[in-house]
């Protein structure tokens, strides 16, 4: 199964590099810039038009509409053939995907959560998860901000990843500066930060392909 990974398009999806073919197209959050329903409407129309058989979307910290207008936002996705995951799973071709939009508190953004809440929500990630899609990265994995000289990923997420016996890939975004792919030598876990936008919000990073 070929997974095509993008994230953090921030309503600039029309200007991003071309998207390769694959069975599952995954967007790891921040599909909008303003977080409005109108911005989501524009994005989901574009997302629907892509030829991939399956499309998975989670919300990011800019996507306020999924918090403030959850019913309308979910309906918009469903009507356009997009699988929206908010603490939910879906099985595609025998592969189990789980979507996790929450991240450690950052300013006054959407899907902020304190450490205790993050731990509680992460306990609900099923042990049979093969592909975990979160908006934010795990601590010390594709989470470095050079200007701050700091790793800013989620500690609770990193711990839960180590507990998932069937995990094959973790896909995130959020930290534009840490775009890239790495494969852990210890167990072959494929870790992706698929941020399409650069630190300067230029949508120039190419989609990342994972073969499972």
Backbone as JSON, one array per atom type, in Angstrom:
{
  "sequence": "XXXXXXXXXXXXXXXXXXXXXXXXXXXXXXXXXXXXXXXXXXXXXXXXXXXXXXXXXXXXXXXXXXXXXXXXXXXXXXXXXXXXXXXXXXXXXXXXXXXXXXXXXXXXXXXXXXXXXXXXXXXXXXXXXXXXXXXXXXXXXXXXXXXXXXXXXXXXXXXXXXXXXXXXXXXXXXXXXXXXXXXXXXXXXXXXXXXXXXXXXXXXXXXXXXXX",
  "N": [[0.85, -1.19, 0.0], [0.59, 2.17, -0.89], [1.22, 5.17, 0.67], [0.47, 8.57, 0.56], [1.69, 11.46, 1.85], [0.8, 14.55, 3.24], [0.7, 17.81, 4.79], [-0.18, 20.71, 6.78], [-0.95, 22.68, 4.81], [-2.3, 25.06, 4.85], [-4.35, 26.54, 3.49], [-3.1, 26.99, 1.09], [-3.05, 25.1, -0.8], [-3.47, 24.96, -3.58], [-1.14, 25.83, -4.64], [0.89, 24.13, -4.09], [3.49, 21.59, -4.64], [3.1, 19.03, -7.21], [1.01, 16.17, -6.59], [1.79, 12.85, -5.98], [0.61, 9.66, -7.32], [-1.22, 7.21, -5.43], [-2.53, 4.82, -3.04], [-3.68, 5.76, -0.62], [-4.28, 8.97, 0.48], [-3.05, 11.18, 2.79], [-3.7, 13.78, 5.02], [-2.24, 15.62, 7.49], [-3.28, 17.69, 9.09], [-3.99, 21.25, 9.75], [-5.15, 22.22, 7.36], [-6.34, 24.54, 6.68], [-5.91, 28.15, 6.73], [-7.17, 30.21, 8.1], [-9.04, 28.86, 9.59], [-11.76, 28.89, 9.17], [-15.13, 27.94, 8.16], [-15.6, 28.49, 5.5], [-13.04, 28.44, 4.45], [-12.44, 25.76, 4.88], [-14.33, 24.65, 3.19], [-13.34, 25.38, 0.66], [-10.92, 23.96, 0.7], [-11.78, 21.23, 1.0], [-13.19, 20.82, -1.36], [-11.14, 20.9, -3.21], [-9.56, 18.76, -2.25], [-11.29, 16.61, -2.59], [-11.26, 16.46, -5.36], [-8.95, 15.17, -6.08], [-7.33, 12.19, -7.31], [-6.97, 9.93, -5.67], [-7.84, 6.84, -4.11], [-8.59, 6.65, -1.42], [-8.98, 9.07, 1.13], [-7.68, 10.64, 3.9], [-8.16, 12.79, 6.63], [-7.06, 14.83, 9.3], [-7.59, 17.26, 11.91], [-5.81, 20.35, 12.55], [-3.93, 22.7, 14.59], [-4.64, 25.17, 13.59], [-7.09, 24.78, 12.52], [-9.8, 25.76, 13.4], [-12.52, 25.45, 12.86], [-13.2, 22.78, 13.09], [-13.34, 22.42, 15.8], [-15.11, 24.42, 16.72], [-17.33, 24.27, 15.05], [-18.14, 21.48, 14.76], [-20.02, 19.57, 13.77], [-20.92, 20.57, 11.28], [-18.46, 20.74, 9.96], [-17.55, 18.07, 9.89], [-19.62, 16.91, 8.38], [-19.25, 18.19, 5.92], [-16.84, 17.05, 5.11], [-17.54, 14.31, 4.95], [-19.54, 14.33, 2.97], [-18.02, 14.76, 0.79], [-16.47, 12.59, 0.4], [-14.3, 12.26, 2.1], [-12.41, 10.93, 4.71], [-12.66, 11.83, 7.91], [-10.85, 11.94, 10.82], [-11.08, 12.02, 14.24], [-9.76, 11.2, 16.95], [-10.33, 8.57, 16.22], [-10.62, 5.43, 14.4], [-9.87, 3.81, 11.26], [-10.06, 1.1, 9.0], [-8.28, 0.18, 6.18], [-7.85, -1.79, 3.49], [-6.83, -3.79, 5.17], [-5.08, -2.4, 6.77], [-4.72, -0.52, 9.69], [-5.67, 2.66, 10.56], [-5.27, 5.58, 12.62], [-6.46, 8.64, 13.85], [-5.24, 11.57, 15.41], [-5.68, 14.6, 16.64], [-4.86, 16.33, 18.71], [-2.51, 18.41, 20.55], [0.3, 19.49, 22.6], [-0.25, 22.44, 24.61], [-0.28, 25.4, 22.79], [-0.06, 28.69, 22.4], [-3.2, 30.27, 21.76], [-4.66, 28.17, 20.41], [-6.43, 25.78, 18.29], [-7.42, 22.52, 19.45], [-5.68, 22.3, 21.58], [-4.16, 20.77, 24.43], [-3.67, 19.77, 27.8], [-1.02, 18.03, 29.58], [-2.04, 15.86, 31.13], [-4.55, 15.42, 29.94], [-3.74, 14.75, 27.36], [-2.39, 12.33, 27.84], [-4.55, 10.76, 28.71], [-6.21, 10.7, 26.41], [-4.48, 9.48, 24.6], [-4.29, 6.92, 25.58], [-6.46, 5.74, 24.48], [-5.82, 5.08, 21.92], [-5.87, 2.39, 19.8], [-4.25, -0.8, 20.29], [-3.84, -2.21, 17.98], [-3.21, -0.43, 16.02], [-1.76, 0.51, 12.98], [-0.91, 2.67, 11.44], [-0.35, 5.76, 12.67], [-1.72, 8.9, 12.75], [-0.99, 12.05, 13.61], [-1.36, 15.53, 14.5], [0.72, 17.05, 15.71], [4.25, 16.43, 16.31], [6.05, 13.69, 17.9], [8.0, 13.89, 20.89], [11.36, 14.68, 20.35], [11.49, 13.65, 17.8], [11.55, 14.63, 14.64], [10.83, 17.23, 15.41], [12.19, 19.57, 15.87], [13.03, 22.97, 16.37], [15.03, 25.17, 14.94], [15.49, 27.96, 15.39], [14.74, 28.29, 17.99], [16.27, 26.48, 19.2], [15.36, 24.05, 20.22], [13.62, 20.98, 20.99], [10.27, 20.34, 20.49], [8.22, 18.54, 20.6], [5.6, 16.19, 21.6], [5.67, 14.68, 24.7], [4.06, 12.69, 25.89], [2.94, 11.52, 23.64], [5.2, 10.42, 22.4], [5.82, 8.45, 24.26], [3.53, 6.79, 24.09], [3.72, 5.86, 21.48], [5.86, 4.1, 21.69], [4.61, 2.05, 22.96], [2.89, 0.82, 21.23], [2.39, -2.09, 19.64], [2.06, -2.87, 16.98], [2.66, -0.82, 15.29], [3.54, 0.75, 12.28], [4.02, 3.12, 10.99], [4.32, 6.61, 11.68], [2.76, 9.61, 11.17], [2.96, 13.08, 10.88], [2.78, 16.69, 11.27], [2.86, 20.12, 11.68], [5.31, 21.25, 12.94], [6.97, 23.08, 10.95], [9.64, 23.45, 10.31], [10.85, 21.0, 10.63], [10.33, 19.24, 8.58], [10.33, 16.13, 6.87], [11.53, 12.7, 6.45], [12.21, 9.85, 8.4], [13.61, 6.68, 9.2], [13.5, 4.46, 11.78], [16.28, 2.75, 13.04], [16.14, 0.77, 14.95], [13.65, -0.57, 14.88], [12.46, -0.18, 12.42], [10.38, 1.63, 12.21], [8.57, 4.01, 10.43], [8.85, 7.4, 10.31], [7.3, 10.45, 9.74], [7.36, 13.86, 9.01], [5.24, 15.77, 7.44], [4.92, 18.41, 6.63], [3.81, 20.7, 4.38], [4.11, 23.44, 3.96], [6.85, 25.67, 4.36], [9.03, 27.07, 6.91], [8.63, 29.75, 6.38], [6.1, 29.79, 5.42], [5.81, 29.02, 2.75], [4.45, 26.99, 0.29], [6.13, 24.68, -0.55], [7.33, 22.24, 0.01], [7.64, 18.88, -0.95], [5.19, 16.21, -1.3], [5.39, 13.34, 0.87], [6.21, 9.99, 0.38], [5.18, 6.83, 1.52], [5.77, 3.41, 1.52], [3.99, 0.67, 2.47]],
  "CA": [[0.0, 0.0, 0.0], [1.37, 3.4, -0.99], [0.63, 6.3, 1.37], [0.97, 9.89, 0.16], [1.55, 12.25, 3.08], [0.94, 16.0, 3.2], [0.23, 18.45, 6.02], [0.11, 22.14, 6.9], [-1.08, 23.4, 3.54], [-2.71, 26.42, 5.26], [-5.14, 27.15, 2.4], [-2.23, 27.25, -0.06], [-2.98, 23.8, -1.49], [-3.44, 25.12, -5.03], [0.19, 26.25, -5.05], [1.88, 23.15, -3.64], [3.97, 20.7, -5.71], [2.15, 18.0, -7.65], [0.83, 15.08, -5.64], [1.94, 11.56, -6.66], [-0.45, 8.67, -7.18], [-1.1, 6.28, -4.31], [-3.83, 4.31, -2.59], [-4.23, 6.56, 0.48], [-3.75, 10.33, 0.63], [-3.21, 11.56, 4.19], [-3.39, 15.17, 5.39], [-2.07, 15.58, 8.95], [-3.8, 18.85, 9.81], [-3.76, 22.62, 9.27], [-5.53, 22.35, 5.96], [-6.77, 25.92, 6.49], [-5.11, 29.19, 7.36], [-8.02, 30.99, 9.01], [-9.87, 27.99, 10.41], [-13.18, 29.15, 8.91], [-15.84, 26.95, 7.36], [-15.42, 28.81, 4.08], [-11.71, 27.94, 4.07], [-12.57, 24.3, 4.81], [-15.11, 24.37, 1.98], [-12.41, 25.45, -0.48], [-9.97, 22.86, 0.78], [-12.38, 19.92, 0.77], [-13.5, 20.72, -2.78], [-9.87, 20.53, -3.87], [-9.15, 17.43, -1.78], [-12.19, 15.67, -3.25], [-10.95, 16.37, -6.79], [-7.75, 14.37, -6.29], [-7.74, 10.86, -7.8], [-6.65, 8.85, -4.74], [-9.02, 6.06, -3.73], [-8.95, 6.94, -0.03], [-8.43, 10.33, 1.62], [-7.8, 10.77, 5.35], [-7.87, 14.15, 7.11], [-7.26, 15.19, 10.69], [-7.52, 18.7, 12.12], [-4.61, 20.89, 13.16], [-4.17, 23.78, 15.55], [-5.25, 26.31, 12.9], [-8.4, 24.39, 11.97], [-10.77, 26.03, 14.46], [-13.87, 25.05, 12.49], [-13.45, 21.42, 13.57], [-13.68, 22.53, 17.21], [-16.24, 25.33, 16.95], [-18.47, 23.82, 14.23], [-17.74, 20.1, 14.45], [-21.01, 18.85, 12.97], [-20.86, 21.08, 9.91], [-17.16, 20.4, 9.39], [-17.54, 16.64, 9.59], [-20.55, 16.64, 7.28], [-18.61, 18.66, 4.7], [-15.87, 16.03, 4.72], [-18.22, 13.07, 4.58], [-20.24, 14.51, 1.71], [-17.03, 14.84, -0.29], [-15.7, 11.36, 0.35], [-13.08, 12.41, 2.9], [-12.51, 10.32, 6.03], [-12.17, 12.73, 8.96], [-10.6, 11.16, 12.03], [-10.85, 12.78, 15.47], [-9.75, 10.15, 17.95], [-11.07, 7.47, 15.59], [-9.87, 4.51, 13.55], [-10.46, 3.25, 10.05], [-9.25, 0.05, 8.38], [-8.26, 0.24, 4.72], [-7.02, -2.85, 2.95], [-6.18, -4.52, 6.24], [-4.2, -1.5, 7.52], [-5.5, 0.25, 10.66], [-5.25, 4.05, 10.71], [-5.87, 6.29, 13.75], [-6.23, 10.08, 13.76], [-5.09, 12.21, 16.73], [-5.39, 16.01, 16.34], [-4.46, 17.14, 19.87], [-1.09, 18.64, 20.78], [0.54, 20.31, 23.8], [-0.77, 23.81, 24.51], [0.51, 26.37, 22.02], [-0.84, 29.92, 22.26], [-4.64, 30.04, 21.93], [-4.96, 27.48, 19.16], [-7.38, 24.67, 18.37], [-6.97, 21.18, 19.86], [-4.69, 22.34, 22.66], [-4.49, 19.87, 25.54], [-2.65, 19.65, 28.84], [-0.35, 16.73, 29.62], [-2.94, 14.82, 31.64], [-5.57, 15.12, 28.91], [-3.07, 14.05, 26.27], [-2.17, 10.95, 28.27], [-5.83, 10.07, 28.72], [-6.66, 10.48, 25.04], [-3.57, 8.56, 23.94], [-4.6, 5.57, 26.04], [-7.54, 5.23, 23.64], [-5.29, 4.62, 20.64], [-5.88, 0.93, 19.86], [-2.97, -1.49, 20.14], [-3.69, -2.75, 16.62], [-2.96, 0.67, 15.08], [-0.59, 0.37, 12.11], [-0.5, 4.01, 11.01], [-0.85, 6.8, 13.56], [-1.64, 10.23, 12.15], [-1.21, 13.11, 14.6], [-0.93, 16.81, 13.94], [2.02, 17.39, 16.25], [5.23, 15.35, 16.38], [6.46, 13.16, 19.19], [9.21, 14.51, 21.41], [12.67, 14.27, 19.83], [11.38, 13.05, 16.47], [11.06, 15.59, 13.64], [10.15, 18.26, 16.2], [13.2, 20.56, 16.26], [12.93, 24.33, 15.86], [16.39, 25.71, 15.05], [15.53, 29.32, 15.94], [14.57, 28.19, 19.44], [17.23, 25.5, 19.7], [14.59, 23.17, 21.12], [12.67, 19.97, 20.54], [8.99, 20.8, 21.06], [7.2, 17.51, 20.42], [4.78, 15.74, 22.72], [6.29, 13.61, 25.48], [3.08, 11.61, 26.06], [2.82, 10.85, 22.34], [6.4, 9.6, 22.21], [5.69, 7.27, 25.12], [2.49, 5.9, 23.56], [4.25, 5.24, 20.26], [6.69, 2.97, 22.09], [3.75, 1.0, 23.51], [2.02, 0.27, 20.17], [3.18, -3.22, 19.12], [1.87, -3.1, 15.55], [2.8, 0.44, 14.57], [4.47, 0.73, 11.16], [4.33, 4.48, 10.55], [3.74, 7.76, 12.38], [2.73, 10.74, 10.25], [2.57, 14.31, 11.56], [3.18, 17.95, 10.65], [2.86, 21.14, 12.75], [6.6, 21.92, 13.03], [7.36, 23.19, 9.55], [11.09, 23.39, 10.19], [11.34, 19.62, 10.75], [9.83, 18.42, 7.47], [11.21, 15.06, 6.42], [11.25, 11.28, 6.7], [13.29, 9.04, 8.96], [13.26, 5.3, 9.51], [14.27, 4.07, 12.95], [17.08, 1.55, 12.84], [15.82, -0.25, 15.95], [12.46, -1.37, 14.56], [11.96, 0.12, 11.09], [9.24, 2.55, 12.23], [8.71, 5.12, 9.5], [8.38, 8.64, 10.92], [7.16, 11.46, 8.7], [6.78, 15.2, 9.21], [4.83, 16.03, 6.06], [4.56, 19.82, 6.47], [3.96, 21.22, 3.02], [4.63, 24.8, 4.06], [8.12, 25.87, 5.02], [8.99, 28.0, 8.04], [8.13, 31.02, 5.87], [4.77, 29.54, 4.87], [5.82, 28.78, 1.31], [4.0, 25.6, 0.13], [7.07, 24.14, -1.53], [7.8, 20.89, 0.35], [6.95, 17.86, -1.74], [4.56, 15.13, -0.54], [6.27, 12.24, 1.24], [5.62, 8.7, 0.04], [5.53, 5.67, 2.34], [5.29, 2.12, 1.04], [3.78, -0.33, 3.52]],
  "C": [[0.89, 1.25, 0.0], [0.59, 4.54, -0.33], [1.29, 7.58, 0.9], [0.66, 10.86, 1.29], [1.78, 13.74, 2.82], [0.41, 16.56, 4.51], [0.47, 19.94, 5.92], [0.13, 22.85, 5.55], [-1.63, 24.81, 3.74], [-3.41, 27.2, 4.15], [-4.3, 27.52, 1.18], [-2.08, 26.0, -0.92], [-2.88, 23.93, -3.01], [-2.03, 25.44, -5.54], [1.29, 25.25, -4.66], [2.37, 22.3, -4.81], [2.94, 19.62, -6.05], [2.16, 16.82, -6.69], [0.9, 13.75, -6.39], [0.71, 10.67, -6.48], [-0.16, 7.76, -5.99], [-2.48, 5.86, -3.86], [-4.49, 5.23, -1.56], [-3.51, 7.9, 0.54], [-4.07, 10.81, 2.04], [-2.81, 13.01, 4.38], [-3.4, 15.24, 6.91], [-2.38, 16.89, 9.65], [-3.28, 20.18, 9.32], [-3.98, 22.7, 7.77], [-5.97, 23.78, 5.65], [-5.76, 26.88, 7.12], [-5.91, 29.91, 8.44], [-8.84, 30.12, 9.96], [-11.36, 28.17, 10.21], [-13.8, 28.02, 8.1], [-15.66, 27.22, 5.86], [-14.05, 28.33, 3.59], [-11.73, 26.42, 3.96], [-13.33, 23.89, 3.56], [-14.2, 24.38, 0.75], [-11.44, 24.28, -0.47], [-10.61, 21.53, 0.42], [-12.83, 19.75, -0.68], [-12.26, 20.3, -3.56], [-9.47, 19.11, -3.51], [-10.0, 16.35, -2.47], [-11.79, 15.43, -4.71], [-9.74, 15.49, -7.09], [-8.12, 12.91, -6.54], [-7.55, 9.7, -6.83], [-7.91, 8.15, -4.24], [-9.52, 6.38, -2.33], [-8.25, 8.22, 0.4], [-8.73, 10.45, 3.11], [-7.37, 12.18, 5.74], [-8.02, 14.2, 8.62], [-7.14, 16.72, 10.79], [-6.17, 19.08, 12.72], [-4.94, 22.09, 14.02], [-4.72, 25.05, 14.91], [-6.7, 26.03, 12.47], [-9.51, 24.53, 13.01], [-12.17, 25.52, 14.14], [-14.19, 23.65, 13.01], [-13.74, 21.39, 15.07], [-14.97, 23.3, 17.41], [-17.5, 24.9, 16.19], [-18.23, 22.38, 13.79], [-18.72, 19.36, 13.56], [-20.94, 19.26, 11.51], [-19.57, 20.68, 9.22], [-17.08, 18.93, 9.0], [-18.46, 16.32, 8.41], [-19.94, 17.06, 5.94], [-17.6, 17.64, 4.19], [-16.57, 14.78, 4.21], [-18.91, 13.18, 3.24], [-19.29, 14.53, 0.52], [-16.08, 13.65, -0.29], [-14.4, 11.39, 1.1], [-13.32, 11.78, 4.27], [-11.84, 11.24, 7.05], [-12.05, 11.93, 10.25], [-10.27, 12.1, 13.2], [-10.91, 11.78, 16.63], [-10.5, 8.93, 17.48], [-10.15, 6.65, 14.7], [-10.63, 4.23, 12.27], [-9.5, 2.2, 9.51], [-9.4, 0.16, 6.86], [-7.31, -0.85, 4.22], [-6.23, -3.6, 4.0], [-5.2, -3.7, 7.06], [-5.07, -0.6, 8.41], [-4.88, 1.63, 10.87], [-5.96, 4.67, 11.92], [-5.48, 7.76, 13.66], [-6.27, 10.76, 15.13], [-4.72, 13.68, 16.53], [-4.8, 16.82, 17.49], [-2.95, 17.27, 20.0], [-0.92, 19.46, 22.06], [0.14, 21.77, 23.56], [0.22, 24.72, 23.8], [-0.36, 27.59, 21.74], [-2.32, 29.6, 22.5], [-5.18, 29.36, 20.67], [-5.97, 26.35, 19.39], [-6.67, 23.39, 18.81], [-5.76, 21.22, 20.8], [-5.12, 21.4, 23.78], [-3.33, 19.84, 26.53], [-2.13, 18.21, 28.89], [-1.27, 15.61, 30.07], [-3.99, 14.43, 30.63], [-4.94, 14.36, 27.75], [-2.85, 12.58, 26.61], [-3.46, 10.15, 28.23], [-6.33, 9.75, 27.32], [-5.78, 9.46, 24.32], [-3.77, 7.12, 24.39], [-5.66, 4.91, 25.16], [-7.07, 4.8, 22.26], [-5.18, 3.1, 20.68], [-4.49, 0.31, 19.64], [-2.75, -2.04, 18.74], [-3.45, -1.66, 15.57], [-1.67, 0.41, 14.3], [-0.02, 1.71, 11.66], [-1.16, 5.03, 11.92], [-0.63, 8.15, 12.89], [-1.96, 11.24, 13.24], [-0.81, 14.44, 13.97], [0.48, 17.15, 14.42], [2.95, 16.19, 16.29], [5.42, 14.84, 17.8], [7.76, 13.83, 19.62], [10.46, 13.84, 20.83], [12.62, 13.55, 18.49], [10.75, 14.05, 15.51], [10.29, 16.73, 14.3], [11.07, 19.42, 16.57], [12.96, 21.9, 15.58], [14.28, 25.0, 16.02], [16.45, 27.09, 15.71], [15.38, 29.33, 17.45], [15.58, 27.23, 20.06], [16.58, 24.46, 20.59], [13.78, 22.14, 20.36], [11.35, 20.24, 21.26], [7.87, 19.78, 20.91], [6.56, 17.07, 21.73], [5.41, 14.53, 23.42], [5.34, 12.41, 25.61], [2.9, 10.82, 24.76], [4.01, 9.94, 22.08], [6.31, 8.32, 23.04], [4.66, 6.28, 24.57], [2.95, 5.19, 22.3], [5.08, 4.01, 20.61], [5.86, 1.79, 22.59], [2.9, 0.3, 22.45], [2.76, -0.83, 19.43], [3.11, -3.41, 17.62], [2.08, -1.86, 14.7], [3.89, 0.34, 13.5], [4.9, 2.13, 10.73], [3.64, 5.49, 11.45], [3.9, 8.97, 11.47], [2.24, 11.97, 11.0], [2.93, 15.51, 10.69], [3.5, 18.95, 11.74], [4.18, 21.91, 12.83], [7.21, 21.97, 11.63], [8.85, 22.99, 9.35], [11.64, 21.96, 10.18], [10.73, 18.68, 9.72], [10.84, 17.33, 7.11], [10.74, 13.68, 6.8], [12.47, 10.65, 7.36], [12.74, 7.66, 9.29], [14.14, 4.86, 10.68], [15.01, 2.76, 12.71], [16.64, 0.42, 13.77], [14.67, -1.15, 15.53], [11.86, -1.07, 13.19], [10.76, 1.04, 11.06], [9.52, 3.74, 11.32], [8.05, 6.36, 10.11], [8.42, 9.75, 9.88], [6.67, 12.76, 9.31], [6.51, 15.72, 7.81], [4.45, 17.48, 5.8], [4.85, 20.31, 5.06], [4.56, 22.62, 3.03], [5.96, 24.81, 4.81], [7.93, 26.79, 6.23], [8.41, 29.35, 7.63], [6.78, 30.9, 5.18], [4.76, 29.55, 3.33], [5.49, 27.3, 1.08], [4.85, 24.83, -0.87], [7.6, 22.74, -1.2], [6.98, 19.85, -0.38], [6.28, 16.82, -0.83], [5.55, 13.99, -0.27], [5.53, 10.92, 1.03], [6.11, 7.62, 1.01], [4.95, 4.43, 1.67], [5.18, 1.17, 2.22], [3.65, -1.71, 2.88]]
}
